[in-house]
C-alpha cells in the first residue's frame, strides 16, 4: 500500500483559497526527497556510498544519501543502527570504528580505510534501507511535522522545509521570515514561502562560511520551481540538470553494485572500465593491505598498480590482473 502524509490542519494554501484536506502522495514525498538528494549528492535517488569532506565544513566527514556528519555525532548513530542489524554484511568491519565515531574522532576525516569501508557498505541493501529509515526519522518526519504545525499544505513547501531541516537553521529563518516579512496568514502560503526562500538565499550568499556560500544553488533551484509555478511538484521536473520522473525514481540507486559475485570473472583494466561488486571488494582488500586506492567499484589504472604491488609482495607475478581464484583469495581477507 502506498504511504501518504495526510495534511489537514493549518491555514489555506493561499490567500482567499478554501481550506480542504490534503494528502501528500508517496510520489510527491519521494519527489521532495529527490530534490534534496540532488542537492546533497547530485543524484535523484541519492548516493548511498558517497563519502565527502568539504574544507571548512563544521560537520567534517559526511556520508550517505543525505550526507550525515561525523562532527554532529549522527554518523555514529547511523553506523551503530546498521551494525546492530543481524543482516549487516559489514558490521564486523565497522566495529573498530564505532568507538571512534562515538568519540567524534576527527582523525577519521582522513582515514582512507574507514572511507573505503563506508563506500563498500553502500552496496549492502541493509545499509541502504537503514539510511532510508534513519534519514526519514531524523529529517523527513520532523519536516512534515514542522510544515503542518506552521500550516503549510503545498508539496513544494514541504520540500523547502525538508531541505532546511537537512541543511540547517530552519527554526531561525522561519521566525525571521515571519517577523520581518509577515505571517503565513497575512501573506498566504505562496507568498510566505517565496519570502522564506529569498531570505534563506541571502543568508547563504552572505555567510561568513565559504562552504555555506557555495550552497546558495539550493535556493536558486527552489526559486526556479516557484517561477515555473511547480507548487504541486508535478513530474517530470528538471533540477540542476537532472530529471526527476517516474522512470528515474524507480531506477536502481547510482554507485551501488549488486554483482557480479567475486570469483565469477577476472578483474583487469578494460575498455569500458570493469566495475561492480567484485571490484569494490577487491579494492577494499587492497586498501586493507595499505594501498592508496579508492573503493569506488571501478577498476582503473590506480587499482591495477595497487594490485600489482600486492601481487609482488605475495611473490606472485605483478600483472595488475586478478584471475577469478585470486579475486576470491583477496576478497576473503575482507570478511575473514
C-alpha positions as CSV (number, residue, x, y, z in Angstrom):
1,X,0.0,0.0,0.0
2,X,1.4,3.5,-0.9
3,X,2.3,5.6,2.1
4,X,0.8,9.1,2.3
5,X,1.1,12.0,4.7
6,X,-2.3,13.5,5.4
7,X,-2.2,17.2,5.9
8,X,-5.5,18.6,7.2
9,X,-4.7,21.4,9.7
10,X,-3.4,25.0,9.3
11,X,-4.4,27.9,7.1
12,X,-5.4,27.6,3.5
13,X,-2.6,27.3,0.8
14,X,-3.1,30.8,-0.5
15,X,-4.9,34.0,0.3
16,X,-8.6,33.5,-0.4
17,X,-8.4,29.8,-1.1
18,X,-10.7,27.4,0.7
19,X,-9.4,25.1,3.4
20,X,-9.5,21.4,2.4
21,X,-8.0,18.1,3.4
22,X,-4.7,17.5,1.6
23,X,-2.9,14.2,1.0
24,X,0.8,14.3,0.2
25,X,1.1,11.3,-2.0
26,X,4.0,8.8,-1.9
27,X,5.3,10.2,-5.3
28,X,5.2,13.8,-4.0
29,X,7.1,12.8,-0.9
30,X,9.6,10.9,-3.0
31,X,10.0,13.9,-5.3
32,X,10.6,16.2,-2.3
33,X,13.3,13.8,-1.1
34,X,14.8,13.6,-4.6
35,X,15.2,17.4,-4.6
36,X,17.4,17.2,-1.5
37,X,19.2,14.1,-2.8
38,X,20.2,16.2,-5.8
39,X,21.4,19.0,-3.6
40,X,23.3,16.6,-1.3
41,X,24.9,14.1,-3.7
42,X,24.0,15.2,-7.2
43,X,21.7,12.1,-7.8
44,X,18.0,11.8,-7.9
45,X,17.9,8.8,-5.6
46,X,21.0,9.9,-3.6
47,X,24.4,8.3,-3.4
48,X,24.3,5.8,-0.5
49,X,28.0,5.2,-0.8
50,X,29.2,8.8,-1.0
51,X,31.9,10.0,1.4
52,X,32.6,13.7,1.3
53,X,35.0,16.1,3.1
54,X,34.4,19.7,2.3
55,X,37.1,22.2,3.6
56,X,35.6,24.4,6.4
57,X,32.5,22.1,6.9
58,X,31.9,22.1,10.7
59,X,30.3,18.7,10.3
60,X,33.6,17.2,9.0
61,X,33.3,13.9,7.1
62,X,29.9,13.2,5.7
63,X,28.3,10.0,4.4
64,X,25.3,8.6,2.7
65,X,22.2,9.6,0.8
66,X,21.6,12.7,2.8
67,X,25.2,13.2,4.0
68,X,25.1,12.8,7.8
69,X,28.1,14.1,9.6
70,X,30.8,12.8,11.8
71,X,31.0,16.1,13.7
72,X,27.3,16.1,14.8
73,X,27.5,12.5,16.1
74,X,24.8,11.4,13.7
75,X,27.2,9.4,11.6
76,X,27.9,7.3,14.6
77,X,24.1,6.8,15.2
78,X,23.6,5.7,11.6
79,X,26.5,3.2,11.7
80,X,25.5,1.8,15.1
81,X,22.0,1.3,13.9
82,X,23.3,-0.5,10.8
83,X,25.9,-2.6,12.7
84,X,23.2,-3.8,15.1
85,X,21.3,-5.4,12.3
86,X,22.0,-9.2,12.2
87,X,21.9,-9.0,8.4
88,X,24.5,-6.2,8.1
89,X,27.3,-7.5,5.9
90,X,29.9,-5.1,7.1
91,X,29.2,-5.0,10.8
92,X,32.5,-6.7,11.7
93,X,34.4,-4.3,9.5
94,X,32.8,-1.3,11.1
95,X,33.2,-2.5,14.7
96,X,36.7,-0.9,15.2
97,X,35.4,2.4,14.1
98,X,32.3,2.7,16.2
99,X,34.0,3.9,19.4
100,X,35.9,6.4,17.3
101,X,32.8,7.8,15.7
102,X,31.1,7.9,19.1
103,X,34.1,9.9,20.4
104,X,33.9,12.3,17.4
105,X,37.4,11.3,16.5
106,X,38.1,13.9,13.7
107,X,41.2,11.9,12.5
108,X,38.6,9.8,10.7
109,X,38.3,12.6,8.2
110,X,41.4,11.4,6.6
111,X,41.3,7.7,7.4
112,X,41.3,6.0,4.0
113,X,40.3,2.6,5.2
114,X,37.3,4.0,7.1
115,X,36.2,5.8,4.0
116,X,36.5,2.7,1.9
117,X,34.5,0.6,4.3
118,X,31.8,3.2,4.2
119,X,31.8,3.1,0.4
120,X,31.5,-0.7,0.4
121,X,28.6,-0.5,2.9
122,X,26.6,1.3,0.2
123,X,26.3,-1.9,-1.8
124,X,24.6,-3.6,1.2
125,X,20.8,-3.4,0.8
126,X,20.6,-3.4,4.6
127,X,22.7,-0.2,4.8
128,X,20.6,1.5,2.1
129,X,17.3,0.6,3.9
130,X,18.9,1.7,7.2
131,X,19.8,5.0,5.7
132,X,16.2,5.5,4.4
133,X,14.7,4.8,7.8
134,X,17.4,6.9,9.5
135,X,17.0,10.0,7.3
136,X,13.2,9.8,7.3
137,X,13.2,9.6,11.1
138,X,15.8,12.4,11.6
139,X,14.7,14.8,8.9
140,X,11.7,13.9,6.8
141,X,9.2,13.2,9.6
142,X,10.2,16.3,11.6
143,X,10.0,18.4,8.4
144,X,6.4,17.2,7.8
145,X,5.5,17.9,11.4
146,X,7.1,21.4,11.2
147,X,5.3,22.2,8.0
148,X,2.0,21.0,9.4
149,X,2.5,23.0,12.6
150,X,3.1,26.1,10.6
151,X,0.1,25.5,8.4
152,X,1.8,24.6,5.1
153,X,0.0,22.4,2.6
154,X,1.7,22.6,-0.8
155,X,4.2,19.8,-1.9
156,X,6.9,22.4,-2.8
157,X,6.5,24.0,0.6
158,X,7.2,20.6,2.2
159,X,10.3,20.2,0.1
160,X,11.6,23.6,1.2
161,X,11.1,22.8,4.8
162,X,12.7,19.3,4.4
163,X,15.7,20.9,2.7
164,X,16.1,23.4,5.6
165,X,15.8,20.6,8.1
166,X,18.6,18.7,6.4
167,X,20.8,21.8,5.7
168,X,20.1,23.5,9.0
169,X,18.7,26.7,10.6
170,X,15.1,26.2,9.7
171,X,13.7,27.5,13.0
172,X,15.9,30.6,12.9
173,X,15.0,31.6,9.4
174,X,11.3,30.6,9.7
175,X,11.0,33.0,12.7
176,X,13.0,35.7,10.9
177,X,10.7,35.5,7.8
178,X,7.6,35.8,9.9
179,X,8.9,38.7,11.9
180,X,10.3,40.7,9.0
181,X,8.1,39.7,6.1
182,X,4.8,38.9,7.7
183,X,3.0,35.8,8.9
184,X,1.7,33.0,6.8
185,X,-1.8,34.1,7.5
186,X,-1.0,37.6,6.2
187,X,0.9,36.6,3.1
188,X,-0.7,33.3,2.1
189,X,1.4,30.2,1.7
190,X,2.9,31.0,-1.7
191,X,3.9,34.5,-0.6
192,X,5.4,33.3,2.7
193,X,7.4,30.5,1.0
194,X,8.7,33.0,-1.6
195,X,9.8,35.4,1.2
196,X,11.4,32.5,3.1
197,X,13.4,31.3,0.0
198,X,14.6,34.9,-0.6
199,X,15.6,35.4,3.0
200,X,17.4,32.0,3.1
201,X,19.1,32.7,-0.2
202,X,20.5,36.0,1.2
203,X,21.6,34.2,4.4
204,X,23.5,31.7,2.5
205,X,25.0,34.1,0.0
206,X,26.3,36.4,2.8
207,X,27.5,33.8,5.2
208,X,31.0,34.1,6.7
209,X,31.4,30.4,5.9
210,X,32.6,29.6,2.4
211,X,31.0,26.2,2.4
212,X,27.6,27.7,3.1
213,X,28.0,30.4,0.5
214,X,28.7,27.6,-2.0
215,X,25.2,26.1,-1.4
216,X,23.1,29.1,-2.5
217,X,22.2,27.0,-5.5
218,X,19.7,25.2,-3.3
219,X,17.6,28.3,-3.1
220,X,18.2,29.1,-6.8
221,X,16.6,25.8,-7.6
222,X,13.6,26.4,-5.4
223,X,13.2,29.9,-6.8
224,X,13.2,28.4,-10.3
225,X,10.4,25.9,-9.4
226,X,8.4,28.8,-7.8
227,X,8.8,30.9,-11.0
228,X,7.6,27.9,-13.0
229,X,4.5,27.6,-10.7
230,X,5.5,24.0,-9.8
231,X,3.9,24.1,-6.3
232,X,2.4,20.6,-6.8
233,X,5.8,19.0,-7.8
234,X,4.1,17.5,-10.9
235,X,6.5,15.3,-12.8
236,X,8.7,15.4,-14.7
237,X,10.9,18.1,-13.2
238,X,14.4,19.1,-14.2
239,X,16.6,20.3,-11.2
240,X,20.2,21.2,-11.7
241,X,20.2,19.4,-15.0
242,X,18.8,16.1,-13.6
243,X,15.4,14.8,-14.5
244,X,13.0,13.7,-11.7
245,X,10.4,11.4,-13.3
246,X,8.6,8.2,-12.6
247,X,11.4,6.4,-14.5
248,X,14.3,8.0,-12.6
249,X,12.6,7.5,-9.3
250,X,12.3,3.8,-10.0
251,X,15.8,3.2,-11.2
252,X,18.5,1.4,-9.0
253,X,20.4,3.9,-6.9
254,X,23.6,5.0,-8.6
255,X,27.0,3.8,-7.5
256,X,25.6,0.7,-5.7
257,X,26.5,-2.8,-7.0
258,X,24.5,-6.0,-6.6
259,X,27.1,-8.1,-8.6
260,X,28.9,-9.8,-10.1
261,X,30.0,-12.0,-7.2
262,X,33.7,-12.2,-6.6
263,X,35.3,-15.1,-8.5
264,X,32.9,-15.1,-11.4
265,X,35.3,-13.3,-13.8
266,X,38.9,-11.9,-13.9
267,X,39.4,-8.3,-13.0
268,X,41.6,-6.1,-15.2
269,X,41.7,-2.7,-16.8
270,X,39.4,-2.9,-19.8
271,X,37.5,-0.5,-22.1
272,X,34.9,0.3,-20.9
273,X,36.3,0.0,-17.4
274,X,35.4,-3.0,-15.3
275,X,33.0,-2.1,-12.5
276,X,30.9,-4.0,-10.0
277,X,30.7,-5.6,-6.5
278,X,33.7,-7.8,-7.1
279,X,35.8,-4.8,-8.0
280,X,34.6,-2.9,-4.9
281,X,35.5,-5.8,-2.6
282,X,38.9,-6.3,-4.3
283,X,39.6,-2.6,-3.8
284,X,38.7,-2.9,-0.2
285,X,41.1,-5.7,0.2
286,X,43.9,-3.7,-1.5
287,X,43.0,-0.8,0.9
288,X,43.4,-3.2,3.9
289,X,46.8,-4.0,2.5
290,X,47.8,-0.4,2.8
291,X,47.3,0.6,-0.8
292,X,46.1,4.2,-1.6
293,X,43.1,3.0,-3.6
294,X,39.6,4.4,-3.6
295,X,37.0,1.7,-3.3
296,X,34.6,3.1,-5.9
297,X,33.9,-0.2,-7.7
298,X,35.6,1.0,-10.9
299,X,38.9,-0.8,-11.8
300,X,41.2,1.7,-13.3
301,X,45.0,2.3,-13.6
302,X,45.5,3.2,-10.0
303,X,43.7,0.0,-8.8
304,X,45.8,-2.1,-11.2
305,X,49.0,-0.5,-9.9
306,X,47.9,-1.3,-6.3
307,X,47.0,-4.8,-7.3
308,X,50.4,-5.3,-8.9
309,X,52.2,-4.1,-5.7
310,X,50.2,-6.5,-3.6
311,X,50.8,-9.4,-6.0
312,X,54.6,-8.6,-5.9
313,X,54.5,-8.6,-2.1
314,X,53.0,-12.1,-2.2
315,X,55.5,-13.5,-4.6
316,X,53.1,-13.5,-7.5
317,X,53.6,-12.1,-11.0
318,X,52.9,-8.4,-10.7
319,X,50.5,-8.3,-13.7
320,X,47.8,-6.0,-12.3
321,X,45.3,-8.5,-13.4
322,X,43.5,-10.8,-11.0
323,X,42.1,-14.2,-12.2
324,X,38.9,-15.4,-10.5
325,X,40.7,-17.5,-7.9
326,X,42.9,-14.6,-7.0
327,X,39.9,-12.3,-6.6
328,X,38.3,-14.7,-4.2
329,X,41.5,-15.2,-2.2
330,X,41.9,-11.4,-1.8
331,X,38.3,-10.7,-1.0
332,X,38.3,-13.4,1.7
333,X,40.6,-11.1,3.7
334,X,37.8,-8.5,3.8
335,X,35.4,-10.8,5.7
336,X,37.9,-13.3,7.2
